[in-house]
Each structure stands twice: as structure tokens, then as C-alpha cells.
Amino acid sequence: MRIGDLAERTGASVRSLRYYEKQGMLSSERSASGQRHYGEDAVSRVVLIRQFFAAGMNSRTIAALLPHIKNNGERCPPQVLRQLVSELERIDAQADELARARRTLNDMVEATKEAMRAT
């Protein structure tokens, strides 16, 4: 599939896809005219890359982890395992912070609704 098709199917911009490729996170074949062509597996890979970015991971970390995801983490080197654990801990801490912020906002909404009902 061409880069525009991949962008449409994944919600990523063409610019982002080019960046992913430049960073070694995504690969393509080139046609005789130089156009990028991606296999069907590129869709799930781009979705995964976008999930990792949304979780706050940087491109260097993502690029280092992607080769080990294909084999479901089997025989990951110890440094990759440490990196995976570190990312999980960071995401868990971030999720805890978001949950606290959500509770605070929810309390404010409920207090405002209650005050409005009382008037």
C-alpha cells in the first residue's frame, strides 16, 4: 500500500510515517519511481508506534523495543527487559496521576452541580 493509504488507515500523518521510517521504526519498499510501498503488517506496527507515543515514550525507546515485540518478548536481552519494566512503571505512575486528576475534576463537577441544584 502507498504512504497515503497507510496514513488513512492508521490516522497517522504522512509526515509522521516518514519520520517513523527515518527513525528506523517502520520500513518500506521503494518502487522504481521512488514511491514508498508498505506491507499489510505496517498498519499494526504504526498503530503500536502511535500507542507508545501516546503513552509518553520517545522515538529512541520505541525503536529499541520494536524488534523485540515481533517475537512477543521472547529472549529479550536483560537491558531490554529493564527498559520494558521501567516504561511500565512510568506508565503506571502516569495513570495514577491521571486518576487523581480525574477524581479532583469529578469532585469539582459534582460540587458545582450540587450548588446549582440548591439555588
Sequence and secondary structure as in RCSB ss.txt:
>XXXX:A:sequence
MRIGDLAERTGASVRSLRYYEKQGMLSSERSASGQRHYGEDAVSRVVLIRQFFAAGMNSRTIAALLPHIKNNGER
CPPQVLRQLVSELERIDAQADELARARRTLNDMVEATKEAMRAT
>XXXX:A:secstr
 BHHHHHHHH   HHHHHHHHHTTS   EE TT  EE  THHHHHHHHHHHHHHTT  HHHHHHHHHHHTTTTTT
  HHHHHHHHHHHHHHHHHHHHHHHHHHHHHHHHHHHHHHHHH 
